[in-house]
Amino acid sequence: MINKPELLRLEAELSDELSNLERVVNIIKSRLKELPAVSNNIYDVYIDSIAHNLENFYLAVEEIFKAICVATEEGIPAGERWHSILLKNMSKEIKGLRVNVISADTLEILDEYRKFRHLARNIYTFNIVPEKLILLAKETEKAYKLLKKDIKNFFKFMHRVLD
């Protein structure tokens, strides 16, 4: 089980990571807002920017989850499917180590970002369907708010256990 000083250190680290995540969300929102007004010759640049920031969004989510795994000493999954396993593990309580970090709703929405990140890393960005990308981008703020709420609840519970 994590001790109080380690929990406080983790909380400070994740607060910084959530701030970074919020910046990424704001960039995506800005690009989405500007997208209808951009000319055709730079439309692809905006789509690439949104795609890149959606990848960054999920990268930051994984960094949060990996930090929790290290702090609780549960270990980071290995193997070909480690991204999927890590995400699913965060929705599960691990008796004696921690409560679940995210809810089933958060798991469901974050899994869409995990799938997108996998897709984007394995194809050329010009093969990404802009309409699908835009739909996912429009959900990013909701995903962020769900994650932030879940992280807050996770720490609230962990503090009660350790106090």
C-alpha positions, -999 to +999 in steps of 0.1 A: +000+000+000+012+035-008+023+056+022+012+092+029+044+110+017+043+090-016+006+098-020+013+135-016+042+134-041+020+115-066-008+140-061+016+169-069+030+151-099-005+143-113-017+179-107+011+190-130+002+164-156-035+174-154-025+210-161-006+198-191-036+178-202-058+209-198-035+228-221-038+201-248-076+202-244-075+239-249-054+236-281-078+211-295-108+233-287-090+263-303-082+243-335-118+231-337-131+266-333-108+279-360-113+250-384-145+262-402-128+295-412-095+281-425-088+280-462-086+247-481-048+250-485-042+249-447-072+226-437-049+196-436-025+214-413-053+220-388-064+183-391-028+172-385-026+195-355-058+181-340-046+146-347-013+153-330-029+168-300-054+139-296-023+116-295-008+139-269-040+138-249-039+101-246-001+101-240-007+123-210-035+100-198-011+071-200+016+090-181-008+096-153-017+059-151+019+048-153+028+072-124+000+056-104+014+021-112+049+031-101+037+047-069+015+018-059+042-007-070+016-026-090+038-025-121+032-013-156+018-040-179+041-054-206+036-070-239+019-061-271-014-051-255+000-032-226-018+001-235-052-017-234-044-036-202-031-004-185-064+014-192-086-015-181-065-020-149-072+016-139-109+008-138-103-020-113-097-020-076-066-039-066-072-050-031-045-040-007-030-015-031-056+010-044-092+016-054-102+019-090-088+051-105-114+056-132-151+048-136-166+026-163-178+057-181-143+072-182-129+038-193-153+037-222-145+073-235-108+070-229-107+037-248-117+057-279-086+079-275-065+048-270-078+033-302-072+066-321-037+069-308-030+033-320-045+041-354-027+074-358+007+058-350+002+031-376-011+051-406-002+083-424-022+112-411-036+119-445-054+086-443-073+097-411-110+105-418-114+142-408-151+138-398-142+110-374-113+129-360-135+160-354-161+139-336-135+125-312-119+159-308-153+174-297-155+149-269-120+157-255-132+182-229-158+158-216-132+131-214-108+154-196-135+164-171-144+128-164-108+119-158-101+149-136-132+141-115-121+104-112-085+113-102-099+137-076-121+110-062-092+085-062-071+108-041-099+117-018-105+080-011-068+072-007-063+101+018-092+088+039-077+053+039-043+067+050-055+092+076 
